[in-house]
Amino acid sequence: MKNMTALVIFLALLAAFAPSSATAQEPLSLDRAYITKDTTWSGTVLLRGQNVVQRGVNLTIEPGTVVKFEWSDEDKNNIGDGELTVEGNLIARGTKEKPILFTSARQTPEKKDWTFVQISVSKNSAVERCIFEYAFTGLQIHYSKAEVRDNIFRGNYEAMRFSTADVLIEHNDFTGNVYGIRTESNGSRTTIRNNSFRGNGHAYFPVRKTGSSVRFFDNNVENSLRYNVNVGQSQHEDLDLSGNWWGSADKEKVAEKFFDKTKDASLGRVNFEPFLQKPVEDSGVR
């Protein structure tokens, strides 16, 4: 019996002083890193300055990962210098229970605390179940093919920007950004559907050369502080934006929220009819 009691006490002491398997892993900290081989991130990642994933390299970000951008502003433009440019493929697939978070590392975060996550010259990137907040642009996509779905973009200056890209943008929430989606299309083959835009300054901002190859339909766009659609000064082509809910079934009220040829003769016109008479039921994050 004495031997049994001594064994129990010994095991209890051993458990008390043993390292805990639940101890959180140390954050990965990168300062102007250049990633040259396939890499997987998990836990917490701290980024400072311009970080680049080399062309042809895959960066995989696991569910529940938190990517924080540290504040620095070396060029004094009031935009945080922290950024991530992926010239290979970005595979960032969170889950409903464990989304991936891209955010500011500051205690009191603000818009423009970091520059962007940028996908460039990528052949097969996927961004799903992520949250982007407090960026100049949450996500930029250029010269790439990518799928962007079931993400939350909130509190950014621009939520998304793309040009010369083949992108599927569906079932995302754009909330409280100055600009929701900005596009300088330049031949992009992009579909924007089943998204929810609410409470942004401008929901959709087609700046230039946005033609019929960019399709925008089955979206709920409402409560924009300025315009639901703001046609850029270099967008002279008319836009087919039919088949969306614009926050009202009243044609005149809908038209008021477009900055287009009706307000500046040099711009293209937003052709929004026929428009939906009620919100799309399955728009936004599922």
C-alpha positions in Angstrom: 0.0 0.0 0.0 2.9 2.4 0.9 4.5 1.7 -2.5 1.2 2.4 -4.2 0.8 5.7 -2.4 4.3 6.7 -3.2 3.8 5.9 -6.9 0.6 8.0 -7.0 2.4 11.0 -5.4 5.3 10.6 -7.8 3.0 10.6 -10.8 1.1 13.7 -9.6 4.3 15.6 -9.1 5.5 14.6 -12.5 2.3 15.8 -14.1 2.5 19.1 -12.2 5.9 20.0 -13.5 5.7 18.5 -17.0 5.4 20.9 -19.9 1.7 21.4 -20.8 0.7 20.2 -24.3 -1.9 23.0 -24.4 0.8 25.7 -24.2 0.3 28.1 -27.2 3.0 28.0 -29.7 5.3 31.0 -30.1 4.2 33.4 -32.8 6.0 33.3 -36.1 7.6 36.7 -36.6 8.7 37.8 -40.1 10.3 41.1 -41.1 10.6 41.7 -44.8 10.8 38.0 -45.5 11.3 36.4 -48.9 9.7 32.9 -48.9 11.3 30.6 -51.5 9.8 27.2 -50.7 6.3 25.8 -50.0 5.3 27.0 -46.5 2.4 26.4 -44.1 1.4 28.9 -41.5 -0.7 28.2 -38.3 -1.2 29.8 -34.9 -0.2 33.5 -34.9 2.0 35.1 -37.5 3.4 38.6 -37.1 4.4 40.4 -40.3 6.5 43.6 -40.6 7.2 45.5 -43.8 7.0 43.9 -47.3 6.9 40.1 -47.2 7.0 38.2 -50.5 6.2 34.6 -51.5 8.3 33.7 -54.5 6.7 32.9 -57.9 5.8 29.2 -58.1 5.8 28.8 -54.3 2.7 27.8 -52.4 1.7 29.5 -49.1 -0.9 27.5 -47.2 -2.6 29.1 -44.2 -4.4 26.7 -41.8 -7.8 27.3 -40.2 -7.8 29.5 -37.1 -4.5 31.2 -38.0 -4.2 34.9 -37.1 -2.0 37.0 -39.3 -1.1 40.4 -37.7 0.6 43.2 -39.5 2.8 45.4 -37.3 2.6 49.1 -37.7 5.4 51.0 -39.4 5.2 54.0 -41.8 8.6 54.6 -43.2 7.4 56.7 -46.2 5.1 58.8 -44.0 2.0 58.3 -46.1 -0.3 57.4 -43.1 -0.6 53.8 -44.5 1.0 51.0 -42.6 3.9 49.3 -44.5 2.9 45.8 -43.5 2.0 43.7 -46.5 2.0 40.2 -47.9 2.5 39.6 -51.7 2.0 36.1 -53.0 3.5 35.6 -56.4 2.9 31.9 -56.2 -0.4 30.4 -54.9 -2.2 31.4 -51.7 -4.3 28.7 -50.2 -6.1 30.3 -47.3 -9.1 28.1 -46.4 -10.5 28.7 -43.0 -13.7 27.0 -41.6 -16.9 28.4 -40.2 -15.7 27.5 -36.7 -12.1 28.6 -37.3 -11.8 31.4 -39.8 -8.4 32.9 -40.8 -7.9 36.5 -39.6 -5.9 39.2 -41.3 -5.7 42.2 -39.0 -3.7 45.0 -37.4 -1.3 44.3 -34.5 -2.0 47.7 -32.9 -3.9 47.9 -29.7 -6.3 50.5 -31.1 -6.6 49.5 -34.8 -7.7 51.8 -37.6 -8.3 51.7 -41.3 -5.0 51.7 -43.3 -3.0 50.1 -40.5 -1.5 47.7 -43.1 -1.2 47.8 -46.8 -2.7 44.6 -48.3 -2.6 40.9 -49.0 -1.8 40.8 -52.7 -2.1 37.8 -55.1 0.0 38.4 -58.2 0.7 36.1 -61.2 -1.0 33.2 -59.5 -2.5 30.3 -61.3 -4.6 28.7 -58.6 -5.3 30.6 -55.4 -8.2 30.2 -53.0 -9.3 32.5 -50.2 -12.2 31.1 -48.1 -13.6 31.7 -44.7 -11.2 34.6 -43.9 -11.7 37.9 -42.2 -9.9 41.0 -43.5 -9.9 44.1 -41.3 -8.1 47.5 -40.8 -6.2 47.4 -44.1 -5.7 49.9 -46.9 -6.9 47.1 -49.2 -7.8 43.8 -47.6 -7.2 41.7 -50.7 -5.8 42.6 -54.1 -5.7 40.2 -57.1 -3.8 41.0 -60.3 -2.8 38.9 -63.3 -4.1 35.8 -61.5 -6.8 33.1 -61.3 -8.4 32.8 -57.9 -11.6 32.0 -56.0 -12.8 34.3 -53.1 -15.8 33.0 -51.2 -17.4 33.2 -47.7 -15.1 35.9 -46.4 -15.8 38.9 -44.2 -14.3 42.3 -45.2 -14.9 44.9 -42.6 -13.5 48.2 -41.6 -11.0 48.5 -44.4 -10.3 51.5 -46.7 -10.8 49.2 -49.7 -12.1 45.7 -49.1 -11.0 44.3 -52.5 -9.3 45.4 -55.7 -8.6 43.4 -58.9 -7.3 44.0 -62.4 -6.5 41.7 -65.3 -7.7 38.7 -63.3 -10.0 35.7 -63.6 -11.7 35.7 -60.2 -14.9 34.2 -58.7 -16.1 36.5 -55.9 -19.1 35.0 -54.2 -20.9 34.8 -50.8 -18.8 37.4 -49.1 -19.8 40.1 -46.6 -18.5 43.7 -47.3 -19.4 45.9 -44.3 -18.2 49.3 -43.1 -15.4 49.8 -45.8 -14.9 53.1 -47.6 -14.9 51.1 -50.9 -16.3 47.6 -51.2 -14.8 46.3 -54.5 -12.6 48.5 -56.7 -11.8 47.3 -60.2 -9.6 48.4 -63.0 -10.7 45.5 -65.1 -8.4 45.6 -68.1 -9.9 42.4 -69.6 -10.7 40.6 -66.3 -13.0 37.6 -66.6 -14.6 38.0 -63.2 -17.9 37.0 -61.7 -19.2 38.9 -58.6 -22.4 37.2 -57.3 -24.4 36.4 -54.1 -22.4 38.9 -52.0 -23.8 41.3 -49.3 -22.7 44.9 -49.4 -23.9 46.9 -46.4 -22.9 50.2 -44.9 -19.9 50.9 -47.1 -19.0 54.4 -48.3 -19.2 53.1 -51.9 -20.1 49.5 -52.5 -18.8 49.0 -56.1 -16.1 51.2 -57.7 -15.4 50.4 -61.4 -12.6 52.8 -62.1 -11.6 52.0 -65.7 -12.0 49.5 -68.6 -14.7 47.5 -66.8 -16.6 45.8 -69.6 -19.0 42.9 -70.1 -16.4 40.3 -69.0 -17.0 41.4 -65.4 -20.4 40.2 -64.3 -22.1 41.6 -61.3 -25.5 40.0 -60.3 -27.5 38.5 -57.5 -25.9 40.7 -55.0 -27.6 42.6 -52.1 -26.3 46.2 -52.1 -27.8 48.6 -49.5 -27.2 51.4 -47.0 -24.2 52.8 -48.7 -23.1 56.1 -47.1 -22.4 57.7 -50.5 -23.1 55.6 -53.6 -24.0 52.0 -54.3 -22.0 52.3 -57.5 -19.4 55.0 -58.1 -18.3 55.0 -61.8 -14.6 56.1 -62.0 -13.4 59.0 -64.0 -11.9 56.7 -66.6 -14.9 54.4 -67.0 -16.6 55.6 -70.1 -18.3 52.3 -71.1 -21.8 51.6 -69.9 -22.2 48.9 -67.3 -24.7 46.1 -67.2 -25.5 45.8 -63.4 -29.0 44.3 -63.8 -30.3 41.6 -61.5 -29.3 43.0 -58.1 -31.1 44.2 -55.0 -30.3 47.8 -54.4 -32.0 48.3 -51.1 -35.3 49.6 -52.6 -38.0 48.5 -55.0 -38.5 52.2 -56.0 -36.7 52.8 -59.3 -36.0 56.5 -58.6 -34.5 55.8 -55.2 -32.3 53.1 -56.8 -31.1 55.5 -59.5 -30.2 58.2 -56.9 -27.4 55.9 -55.5 -25.4 55.7 -58.7 -22.7 58.2 -59.6 -22.7 57.7 -63.4 -23.6 59.4 -66.7 -26.7 60.9 -65.1 -24.5 63.0 -62.8 -21.4 63.4 -65.1 -21.8 63.3 -68.8 -18.2 62.0 -69.4 -18.9 58.7 -67.6 -20.6 55.5 -68.6 -24.2 54.7 -67.5 -25.2 52.1 -65.0 -27.9 50.0 -66.6 -29.5 48.5 -63.6 -32.9 47.3 -65.0 -34.4 44.8 -64.5 -33.5 45.0 -60.8 -34.6 42.7 -58.0 -37.7 43.7 -56.0 -36.5 42.0 -52.8 -33.1 40.9 -51.3 -31.4 37.7 -52.4 -32.1 35.2 -49.6 -28.8 33.4 -49.8 -26.4 36.3 -50.3 -23.4 36.9 -48.1 -21.4 34.4 -46.0 -23.2 31.0 -45.7 
